Amino acid sequence: MSGVQTITIGPGEPEQRLDRWIKRVFPHVGQGRIEKACRKGEIRVDGGRVKPSTRVGPGNDVRLPPLPEPGQVTAQPKPKVSDADAKLIQSCVIYRDDHIIALNKPPGLPTQGGSKQTRHVDGLAEALKFDFEEKPRLVHRLDKDTSGVLLLARTRAVASALTGAIRHKETRKIYWAVVAGVPTPYLGEIRYGLVKAPGGGKGQGEKMLCVHPRDVAHTDGAKRAHTLYSALYRVAGRATWVALEPITGRTHQLRAHMAEIGHPILGDGKYGGSGQENQGDGWGAGIGGEISKKLHLHARSMTFEHPVTRKPVTVTADLPDHIARTFETFGWTEDLAADDPFEGL
């Protein structure tokens, strides 16, 4: 075992997640060991406690506890992606060049592994190498049940550039959702802060609570959040197709914000949308047919400057089947959407 050591990240290193940096420098150290050491405060950055997801870069001092030598750890073989899963994830590719891959992520597929999650985009990315030696890297996330545009970078340098562009709000993401009721005004902004709810039921995962903007600075753990929304089309005053643009990128931001203004996204049981679904002779009765109980939230498009060519790129993802069926039920078509639904804000 090595002793306690502090390593200063050099000037040539890209900014990246702490756990990824550790695994690159010490590839024999597993994710579980890193997460445990962070929880116990044994890994610190510039003297402070950190999470595996904490971002580090040039100049940061990373304190590490005693680590096993390479021969003391038996590396677990990487799980092989089945032919069926390889075909699935490759069929999701909607944009690809030598630097970037964009997927239309299907609903129900997690972006990354977690508790009891063994099949996810990050793992299946082994099948997206094509002619490259390394698998592409995720540069942002989507919730498990949210579908749509998901970017991966094919090199470390491009990953760093895209991550920085997202963090500095140099990209534009537009989501489509179907919500209960009709938001008024039809075009508006939501600025409630978000804070993680305490506790949470077993197996329920985290949930975010909204905080009034004036209270964000005085609420421990609360973060500012800002969403634009535009009501595009409505049906019988019961449901509305909305476009959403997250100006900030907080966990569950769109779902929590729409629920807070009284219009939860259909199929979102965590934030109140399940009560608006068609159940027997319930919500969907009398308006044209069955409405899926799946989450009706879709990352429709993402616009960014290509980090290599410097040309603007817009990637657009088709609706998943369950939302497409809802659109058909309500008589909506994708071409009805305005070029810029937020014009005027």
N, C-alpha and C positions, 0 to 999 in steps of 0.2 A: 504494500500500500504506500502511496506517496503521502507526503505531509500536507498541511494546509498551505495553499499557495495563492498568490494574487497575480493575475495576468492583466497587463494593460493592452487593450486592443489597439493594434497598429493603424497608422493613417491610411493604409491601402485597403482596409477591410470595408465592405459595404455594411450599411445599417441592416440589422436583421433581428429575429427573435433570439432571446437568450438561449433557449433550448437547442435551437438549430446551430448556434455558434458553438455551444459546448460539444454537440455531437460531431461537428466538423473537426474540432481540435482533438477531441477524445472519442473517436468513433465507436470504441468498445463500451462506452457508458450508455446504459439504456435509459429510455424515457422515464420509466418508473422511478429509477434512482434519482434522476434530476428533479422530478416533481416532489418527491419526498424531501429532498434536501432543501428545496425552496420553501416547502411548508414549515420545516423546522428552523428556517432562518440560517441554514448552514451555507447557502449560496447568497452572496450579497453583491450589489453593484454600487460602487462609490459609497460603500458603508451602509446602504439602505437595503431593507428587505425587498424581495422581488418575486414575481411569478415567472413560470416558464415562458409566458408570452411577452414579458417585458422586452422592449426593444433596446438593443445596445449597438454601439458603433465606436468609431475611432475616439480614443482618449478615455473611454470608460475603464475603470479598474474593477475586474471581476474577481471576487474572493471565492475560492473553491475549497471544499473540505477534502480530507484524504480520499483519494480515488484508487480503485483497484488497478493493478497493472493489466495490460492487455491479455496476458496469459491466464489471469485469474478469472476472467469472465468468458463464458461460452456464448458467443453471439447467436442469437436466435435467427434461423434462416428466414428470409423475407417470404411471406406467403405468396404463392404463385397465383397470378390472376387467371381464372378459368377462361377457357375459350369463349364461353357465353358472356362472361362479364367484360372481356376484352372487346367483343363485338358490340356490346351495349354502350360502353363508354366511348368507343370510337364513332359510333353512330350519333353521338351527342355533339360532335365537333361541328361548329358553324363558322369558324374562322381559323385559319392556320397559315403562318409563315415561318421563317427561320428563327423568329424571336418570341412569338406569342401564339398561344392556342386559346380559343374561346369556345366554351361549351354552352349548350342549352341544357342546364342541369334539370333532370326530371324531379318532380316532387317525390318526397319519401326517401331520397338518397342523401345521407349526411355529407357535408363538405369534408369534415375531418373525423377521425376516430375519437371516441369518448367512452363514457360508461356503457358497457355492453354493446358498443358499436364496433363491428369488425369489417364491415363492408361500407366503404366511403370513397369519395372522389380522390382524396389524397392517396389512398392505397391503390385504387384502380388506375391512377396516373402512370403506373408502371407500364400500362399498355398504350400510353400516349407518347412514348419516346420516339417512335417512328425511326428516323435515321440518327438520332442523338444517343449518346452514351448514358446521360442522366435523365431521369424523369422530370417533367416540368413541375414548377413550384407554384403553389397557390399564392395569390397576392391579395385576396380578400375572401370573404365568406358569404354564404347564404344560409338561412335557416334550413333545417332538414326538409320541411314541408313547403318551402318557397321554391318555385321553379325559375328558370331563366338564365340570363347571361352571367357566366362565371369565367373570369380570366385566370390563365396560368402562364407563367413566364418560362421560357425554355433555357435561360441562362441566369446565373446569379446576378449579373449586372442589370439585366432587364427587369428582374424581380425587384431589385432595389429601386430602380427608376419608377416603376409602376406603383410600388408601395408608397413612395414619396409623393407621387402625383395624387394618389387617392387621399393621403393624409393632409395634403395641402390644398385640397378641394380643387384640383386642376382637372378633374374628370367630372362627367355628368351622368348620373344614373336616373333613369325613369322607370318606374314600376307601374303596372296596371293592377287594379284590385276591383272586386265587386263587394260593396259594403251594404249593410242594412240601412234602410231609410234613405233620405236625401239630405246631404249636407247643405247648410245655408250659412253664409253666402256660398254660391257655387264655386267661387274662386277665393282661396284664402291661405293663411299661414297658421301653423301650430308651433308654439314655442315652449311647451311644457318641458321642464327638465325631467330627467329619468334617474331613478335610484333602484338598486336591486331590492326586491321585497325580502324581508327577513324570513328565515325558515324555508317554507315551501314543502308541500307534501311529498312523501316518498315516491320517487319515480316521475315527479311532475316537472323536474328541471327548474331552471331559474325563471323568475317572472319579474318584470319591471313595473314600478309604480311611478305615476306622473307627479311632478312637483311644480307648483306655480312658479313662474319665472322669478318672481321677487324673493322666493324662498330658497332658490337653488344654492346660493352662497352660504346659507345658514343650515343646510341639510347635509349631514355627513354622507359622503359617497355619491351625492347627486351630481349629475353632469348636465350641462346645457345641451338642449336638443332642438332642432329646427327642421320642420317639414313643410313643403308646399303641397297643396292639393288642388285639383281641378275636377269638378263634376262634369263628366262628358255626356252621359246619357242616363236616363232613369226609366224605371218601369213601374207604373201604377203607384208611385210614391212609396214603393216597398223596397226597392233596391236600386243602387246606382253604380255605374261603371265610373271609377275615378282614376285619374293619373296622379301619381305621387312622386315627389322628388325629395329625397333626403339630403338636406344641406349638410347636416352632420351625420355621422355613421354610428349610432349607438345600438346596442343589443335590443332587438325587438322594437326598434323605434317606430316604424310605421304601424305596426300592430297595436302598440300601446297608445299612440297618438290618436288613431282613428277611434279606438274604443273610448278614449277620454272625452272626445267631443260627441259621443253618443251614436257613433256609426261604426260598430265593429266589422271587421272583415269576415265575410261569410266563411264558415268552416273553422273559425278560430276559437275553439273551445276554451283555450287558456285566457282569452281576453273578451269572452262574452259572445263570440260569433255563433256558437253552436245553437243557441236559442233561436236564431233567425233562420235555421235551415228547414227544409221540408221534412217533416217527420209524420208519416201517416197522412192525416188530413190537416196538417199544420201549415207552416209558413208558405210552402210552394203551391198549395192547393189553389186552383182558380187562376193561376197566372201562366199556365202553359206547359207544365210538366215537372218532372222530378229535378231537384237541384242537388248536386253532389255535396256530401258532407266534408269533402276535402277542402283545405285552405285555398281561398281564391286570391292569392297574391303571387304576382309574376314579375320578375325583373325583365322588363320588356327590351330596354336598350341601354347601351353604355357608350359614351363618346369620350375620346381621349386623344392626346397627341402621341403618335407612335414614338417611343423613346429612341429609335434608331433612325427612321426615315424622316421624323419630325413632321409628318403629314397627319392631318386629322383623320381619325378612324371612328366609325360608328358601327357597332355590332348590334343586330336586332334578332331577338329570339321569338319564334312562333309560340302561340299559346299551347299549354298542355291539354290533353284530351278533355279533362273534366271541366276546365274553364271554357274551352271551345264549345262544349255542349251547352253550358249555361248561356254563353253568348247567343248560340243558335236558338235556345228556348226564348230568349228575350228579344230576338230579332236584331241583334247588334252584329256588325261586321267590323273587322279590324281596320278597314280603310276609312271608317268614319272618324277616326282619331285625328285631331288637329296636328299640324306639323310641330307647333310649340303650344302645348295646352296651358302653359303658365304665362303666356304673353299678357301683359298688363299688371303683373305683380312686381 
